[in-house]
Structures are given as C-alpha cells and as structure tokens.
Amino acid sequence: MEKEAGLWRHWHCLLQCLQEIEYAGFDAERVGTWGNIKVAHGMAALFRAETMEEVVKYRKRRWNTEDQVYDETNITEDYELTLCIKSLPRFNRVGLSMKMLALTDVPVGFGQLFRQRVRWLMGGNQSLIKYGFSRVTIKEVFQRPIFYIFTLVQIYIFALMMQFVA
C-alpha cells in the first residue's frame, strides 16, 4: 500500500512538471508574439475601458446582445473575448506586460487534466465557429489540428505511464 502511494505521488509530480514545461512554452510563445498574443488569459487580463465599450457595441451589432462584455455561453470566455477584441473594426492589439506575474495551479490528476483539455478543445472550436474564417482566425484554424495532435499524444503518453503505476 505504501509503495502504491509513493508511485501515485511520483505520478502527480511528473504530471505537474510536464504541465509546467508546457505552460513555460505558452509563456515563451507570448513573449515571442508580444504585440499580438493568442489569448488574454482571464486570470490576469487588463483592458482599456474604451476597448470594452467597443466590444459591447460590436456584440450588439453582430449578435444583437445587450451590454455583454463576455460571451457567457462560451466555455473559454477569455479566448473568445480575445478573438472579439481582435475582430473589432478598429483593430486592437492584444499584448502583454513583462512586469505582470500571474500564478496558476495545474491539474494534478489525469481526470482533471482530461476535462481541462476537452474544455479547451471544445471552447476553442466554439469560438472559431462563431467568428468564422477571417483575418483574425485564419492562423488559429490552421493551428487547430496541431493542438488536437498534441493533446492526443499527451493522452497516449499519460495512458502508457499509467500502466507503470497500476
């Protein structure tokens, strides 16, 4: 029993380390695309008041919504809002500040990780379908299959690792 507990502890540590490496890759991409990041993550995003006013007007014109900054039906509202800001008639950059520090917890169990990835995949698809094929989404549409492949490879690797724990 003690040996099993030790294996699970190592499994959770490995899962956490792999995700920290992955998140570091996300950070490197943000730095590399400084002036035009993919997602303004909800945990630490700041927007100009004028931009939010433009978002509300844009949503009202395009989808006939009332005073809506976030699309409350979208499961990845931060990604959807980023696409919305980039879609405004007067293009708005979505950048980052190198002075901002934000910390987050990563899923430490396979079930939690799986639910997170499914949510990201479904929410991303939901947003891309909503905005269609445009100057804002063209790169995202072509990168989507890579995200699917990367997620499937991760699941496969984790499944293989589970055989050693079980």
C-alpha positions as CSV (number, residue, x, y, z in Angstrom):
1,M,0.0,0.0,0.0
2,E,2.8,2.4,0.9
3,K,4.6,1.6,-2.4
4,E,1.4,2.4,-4.4
5,A,1.1,5.8,-2.5
6,G,4.7,6.5,-3.4
7,L,4.1,5.7,-7.1
8,W,1.0,8.0,-7.2
9,R,3.0,10.8,-5.6
10,H,5.6,10.4,-8.3
11,W,2.9,10.3,-10.9
12,H,1.4,13.6,-9.7
13,C,4.8,15.2,-9.5
14,L,5.6,14.1,-13.1
15,L,2.2,15.3,-14.4
16,Q,2.8,18.7,-12.7
17,C,6.3,19.0,-14.1
18,L,5.2,18.2,-17.6
19,Q,2.5,20.8,-17.5
20,E,4.9,23.4,-16.0
21,I,7.1,22.8,-19.1
22,E,4.1,23.1,-21.3
23,Y,3.0,26.4,-19.7
24,A,6.6,27.7,-20.0
25,G,6.2,27.1,-23.7
26,F,3.0,29.1,-23.7
27,D,4.8,31.9,-21.9
28,A,7.7,31.8,-24.5
29,E,5.1,32.0,-27.3
30,R,3.5,35.0,-25.6
31,V,6.9,36.7,-25.4
32,G,7.7,35.9,-29.0
33,T,4.4,37.3,-30.2
34,W,4.5,40.2,-27.7
35,G,2.2,42.6,-29.6
36,N,-0.4,40.0,-30.7
37,I,-0.9,37.2,-28.2
38,K,-3.2,34.3,-28.8
39,V,-5.2,34.5,-25.5
40,A,-5.5,37.2,-22.9
41,H,-5.9,34.8,-20.1
42,G,-8.7,35.6,-17.7
43,M,-6.7,35.2,-14.5
44,A,-4.6,38.3,-15.2
45,A,-6.0,40.4,-18.0
46,L,-6.5,44.1,-18.1
47,F,-8.3,46.0,-20.8
48,R,-8.9,49.7,-21.6
49,A,-12.5,50.8,-20.8
50,E,-12.8,52.1,-24.3
51,T,-12.0,48.7,-25.7
52,M,-14.7,47.1,-23.5
53,E,-17.2,49.7,-24.7
54,E,-16.3,48.8,-28.3
55,V,-16.7,45.1,-27.5
56,V,-20.2,45.7,-26.2
57,K,-21.1,47.7,-29.3
58,Y,-19.6,45.1,-31.6
59,R,-21.5,42.3,-29.9
60,K,-24.8,44.3,-30.2
61,R,-24.2,44.9,-33.9
62,R,-23.1,41.4,-34.8
63,W,-25.2,39.2,-32.5
64,N,-27.8,41.6,-31.1
65,T,-26.7,41.1,-27.5
66,E,-27.4,43.6,-24.7
67,D,-24.4,45.0,-22.7
68,Q,-22.3,41.9,-22.9
69,V,-18.6,42.1,-22.5
70,Y,-18.1,38.3,-22.1
71,D,-20.0,35.7,-24.1
72,E,-21.5,33.9,-21.1
73,T,-22.3,30.8,-23.3
74,N,-18.7,30.2,-24.2
75,I,-16.7,27.8,-22.1
76,T,-13.4,29.5,-22.9
77,E,-14.6,33.1,-22.4
78,D,-11.0,34.5,-22.3
79,Y,-10.2,33.1,-25.8
80,E,-13.5,34.2,-27.2
81,L,-13.0,37.8,-25.8
82,T,-9.5,37.9,-27.3
83,L,-11.0,37.0,-30.7
84,C,-13.7,39.6,-30.3
85,I,-11.2,42.4,-29.5
86,K,-9.1,41.4,-32.5
87,S,-12.2,41.4,-34.7
88,L,-13.2,45.0,-33.8
89,P,-13.5,47.3,-36.8
90,R,-10.6,49.4,-35.4
91,F,-8.1,46.6,-34.9
92,N,-7.0,46.4,-31.3
93,R,-3.7,44.7,-30.4
94,V,-3.8,42.2,-27.5
95,G,-0.4,42.4,-25.9
96,L,1.3,41.6,-22.6
97,S,3.3,43.3,-19.9
98,M,6.6,41.7,-18.9
99,K,6.1,43.3,-15.4
100,M,3.0,41.2,-14.7
101,L,3.3,38.0,-12.8
102,A,0.4,35.5,-12.6
103,L,0.5,32.1,-11.0
104,T,-2.0,29.3,-11.5
105,D,-2.4,25.7,-10.3
106,V,-2.2,22.9,-12.9
107,P,-4.4,19.8,-12.8
108,V,-2.6,17.1,-10.9
109,G,-4.9,14.2,-11.8
110,F,-5.5,12.6,-15.2
111,G,-9.2,13.2,-14.9
112,Q,-8.8,16.9,-14.2
113,L,-6.3,17.3,-17.0
114,F,-8.5,15.4,-19.4
115,R,-11.5,17.7,-18.5
116,Q,-9.4,20.8,-18.9
117,R,-8.1,19.8,-22.3
118,V,-11.6,18.8,-23.5
119,R,-12.9,22.2,-22.3
120,W,-10.0,24.0,-24.2
121,L,-10.7,22.0,-27.4
122,M,-14.5,22.5,-27.3
123,G,-14.3,26.1,-26.3
124,G,-11.7,26.9,-29.0
125,N,-13.9,25.2,-31.6
126,Q,-16.9,27.0,-30.3
127,S,-15.1,30.4,-30.7
128,L,-13.7,29.6,-34.1
129,I,-17.1,28.6,-35.4
130,K,-18.6,31.7,-34.0
131,Y,-16.1,34.0,-35.7
132,G,-15.8,32.0,-38.9
133,F,-12.8,32.1,-41.3
134,S,-11.4,35.6,-41.1
135,R,-8.2,37.6,-40.9
136,V,-8.3,37.1,-37.1
137,T,-8.9,33.3,-37.2
138,I,-7.0,32.1,-40.2
139,K,-3.8,31.2,-38.3
140,E,-5.9,29.7,-35.5
141,V,-7.9,27.5,-37.9
142,F,-4.7,26.0,-39.3
143,Q,-3.1,25.6,-35.9
144,R,-6.1,23.7,-34.5
145,P,-5.1,20.3,-35.9
146,I,-1.7,20.6,-34.2
147,F,-3.4,21.3,-30.9
148,Y,-5.5,18.1,-31.4
149,I,-2.5,16.0,-32.2
150,F,-0.5,17.4,-29.3
151,T,-3.4,16.6,-26.9
152,L,-3.8,13.1,-28.3
153,V,-0.1,12.4,-27.9
154,Q,-0.2,13.7,-24.3
155,I,-3.2,11.4,-23.5
156,Y,-1.4,8.5,-25.1
157,I,1.8,9.1,-23.1
158,F,-0.1,9.5,-19.9
159,A,-2.0,6.3,-20.6
160,L,1.3,4.5,-21.1
161,M,2.6,5.9,-17.9
162,M,-0.5,4.7,-16.0
163,Q,0.4,1.1,-17.0
164,F,3.6,1.5,-14.9
165,V,1.7,2.9,-11.9
166,A,-1.1,0.3,-12.0
